[in-house]
Amino acid sequence: MNAFLYLLVVLIWGTTWIALKWQLGPVPIALSIAYRFGLAAIVLFAWLAWRRQLVVPRGKALTWVLAQGLCLFCLNFVCFLNASQTVASGLVAVVFSSAALWNALLARVVHGRAIAPQVLAGGALGLAGLMLLFWPEIRGGHASAAGLAWALGGTLCFSTGNLLSAALQGQGLKPVQTNAWGMAVGTSLLTAYALLAGVPFVFDASARYVGALLYLAIPGSVIGFTAYLTLVGRLGPERAAYSTVLFPVVALNVSAWVEGYQWTAPALVGLLLVMAGNVLVFRKPAASRTAPSPRPPARA
């Protein structure tokens, strides 16, 4: 099940980058995100009602759901869509792929959880591989300081949302339940901002925008976030977030097909480093592999 969920997240989120790019246009960023998560929330609430699993978070869980909605379904995507206006999408993906390390560091700061050496080493190896994959964009200077700051801010919001989801699952709430409420919170905040800021409520009826919206709302949000946050509960935020190192590789192949991306020798080396980092992150510590089996009790 873990392998299936992991593969699902990598394939779905690896193909959402091109859809995010297609969302940029006449529709203001806040409204595009609100349309996406509003639609996703409706689908999730309908599913929960049909399954008779709809619950209302209360007490501390309610506070955490509100915070998760702000971080994971509001500020996160505001930051990334703003970053995409001035930074090449590949470089945004490189910054976002650092979530595995940020999750480990935040878990250390918030929960005092020890950071496994192989998690840090694997994440660093994967990031080195991604730097090679996207080196032409980095060398070309297609980035601004403001764009990089937006991308980093989005990554930190994403990692904070991961820790909140893990805490909510510890309270017995399922990701599909907290996602429904969190997406509703994110949609409400973005809609309220648009009203207060006087943002014109417009919609792009073109086939590309509507298709991208549906893909981002259903596979990208309903399925992708549920699968990913389930992994957070099963594997922990650090290991689950390593999928963010892998899905830019899928995004590159989509770019090669849609946008004419050219594979190079450094890019292939980078791909091998990403794969090696993936193996390292999931490798059990040496102590657990070599621990001797318990001796049978001595006979009287």
N, C-alpha and C positions, 0 to 999 in steps of 0.2 A: 504493500500500500504506500509506504514512504517513497519508493522508487517511482511509482505511478504518479503520485502527487507532484513529486519533484520534476518529472519530465513534463507534466501538464503545465506547471508554472513556467518552465523555461520556454516551451513552445508558444504558449499564449502571450506571455509578456515580451518574448523576443520579437513578436510580430505586431505589437501595439505601437512601437515607435513611429512606424510609417503612418499609422492612423492618427497618432497625436499630431504629426506634422500636417496632415490634411485638415486638422481642426483649425489651424491658424488661417485667418481670413477676415471676412466682414463681421463675424460674430465675436463680440468681446470675450476675452479669456474667461472671465468669471462666469459668464452665461454658458459657455461651452462645457465647463466643468459641471455646472449646476444641471444642465440638460442630461449629461452623462449619468451622474449619481442619482438624480431624481428618478430617471427611468429604471436604473438598477435597483433602487430602494423599493419601487413599486413591485418589481418582479420578486424580490426577496420577501416582502411582506405577504404577497399573494401565496407564495410557496409555503411560508410558515403557517399562514392561516389554514391552508388546505391540509397541511400535515398536523395541525393542532399543536404546534410548537411555539406559537407566538407568546412571548413573555415580555413584561415591562421591567427593565432594570430598576433597581431601587437602592437607596443608600449609597454606599461607596461605589458600587458597580455603576450607578447612574453617572456619578462624577467622572469615572474613568471612560465611560462610553462617550460622554460629551467631549472629553479631551481627545479621545481617539478620533472622533469625527472631525475635530478641528485640525489635528495633525495629519491624519491619513487620507481624508477625503475632502480636504479644503486647501490648507496652506501648502501641502506637499505638491499638488498639481499646479497651483498658482505659481509656485517657484519654478517648476520644470518648464511650463509653457512660456514663462517670461525668459528663462534661460535659452530656450530654443529660438528666440527671436534674434539673439546676437551670437550664439555659440553653435557650432556644428553639432548635429544630433549625435554623432559618434563620440565626441568629447563629453557631451552631457551624460552619455551612457557610461563612460569611463568614471566620471565623478560619482554617479549613482552606484556603480559596482563596488564602491568603498563601503557600502552599507554593512557588509559582513564584518568589517573591522569596527565600524562605529557601534554596531550591536554588541560586540564583545566588550568594547570599552564602556558603553553605557551600562551594561549588565554588571560590570565590575564596580562602577561608581555608585549605581543605585542599589544593587543587591549584594555587593561584595563578593560576587561570583568569580572564582578563579578563571583565568583565561588559559585554555589549553594551548601549549606551545604549537601544536600542529595546526590549530585553527589560525593563529597569527601567521605562521609560516606559509600555509596554503593560501590564505587570503593575499599575502604579499606577493606570492608567486603568480597568482591569478591576475593581480593588478599589473605586475610587470609585463605579463603577456598581453594584457589589453593596451598597455602603452605602446607596445610594438604594433598591435593591430591597428591602432588609430594614430600612429606616428605621423603619417602624411598630413593629417588635419592639424595636429599639434604644431608641426614644423611650419605649416603654412600660415600660422598666426590667425586662424579663423575663430578667435575667442577674445572676449573682453573681460576685464576684471569684474565688472558688474554681472556679466553672464555667468562667470564661474562662481561668484558669490551666491547668485540665485540657485545654481545647481547644488552647491554645498548645503544651502539652507533647506532645499527640498529633501536631500538625503538625510539630514538630521531629523527632519519632521517624520520621515518614513521610519527611521530607526526608533524614534520615540513611540510611534504608533505600534511598532512590533512589541515593545516592552509592555505597553498598555494591554495589547491583545493577550499576551502571555498571562498577565495578572488576571484578566477577566476569565480566561479559561481555567485558571486556578480556582476561581469562584464558582465553577460549574456551568458557565455560560458557553454555548457553542459559537464558533466564529460566524456561522450564518446568521445567528440571532444578533450578535453585537454589530455585524456588518450592516444589517438592515437599519438599525437605529443610528449607527455612525454615519452612514450615507445620507440618511434623512437629516441629520444634524448638519453635515457639510453642505447639503443642498440649501437648507434654510439660511445658513450663515452667508453663503454666496448670493442668494437671492436678496437677502436683506441689505447686503453691501451694494448690490446693483441698484436697488431702489433709493438708498440714501445718497449714493454717488451720482444719481441721475443717468445711469448707463442705459442707453436705448435697448429695449427688448426686441431684438431682431432674430431671425432664423434663416439659415441658408438651406434652401430646399434642393440644392444640387444633389445628384446621385452620389458624388464622392463624399460630401459632408455627411449626408444621412447614413450612408454605408459605414463610414468611419465611426459615427456616433453609435450605431447599433452594435458594431463590433466591440467598441470600447465599453459599452454599457453591459452587454450580456457576457461574451467570453472574457473580456478584459477585466470586468469588475465583479459580476455575479460569480463566475466560475473561478477566475484567476485569484481574486482576493480570498475567497473561501478556501481554495486549495492551499494557497500560501500560508494563511494564518493557521490553518490546521497543521501544517508542517511546523510552524512556530511552536505550537503546543506539543507536538510529538517529538521534535528534534531539539528544540531550544532556538532562541533568536539567532545565535551565532551561525549554526550549521544551516538553518533554513535560508538565511540571507545570502549564502554562497550561490544560490540560484541567480542572484543579481549579477554575479561575475560571469555566469554562463550565457544569459539570454542576449547580451550584446553580440555574441558570436552568431546567434540566429538572426539578429537584426542585420548583421553584415551580409548574410546570404540573401536576405530579402532585399537589401540595398543593391546587391549585385544584379538581382533580377529586375528590380523596378527602376533603380537610379543609375545603373551602369558602374557600380563599384568594381575596381580591379584588384584581384588578389596579388600580393607581392610575396617575395621570400621572407621579409621580416614579419609579415602578417601570418604566414604559415607557422613560423617559429613561435609567434605569440599564441597561436591556437594551441600548439603543443604545450606551452607553459600553462595555459588556462586548464587544460585537461589534467596536467600533472598536479596543479594546485587543488583541483577537485578531488583527486584520489587522496592527497595528503590530508585534506580537511576531514574526510570521512574515515581515515585510518585510525584504528584503535591505538591508544598509547602502548608503548612497548611493555610497560609493567603489566597491563591487563592481558597482553598476548602471551607473556612468558611466565605468568604467575603459576606456581606449581599447584597441582591438584591436591586437595586435602587428603592426608593419610588416613587409611582406615583405622578404626580403633584397635588398640592392641588386644590380643586375646588373653583371657585370664589363664 
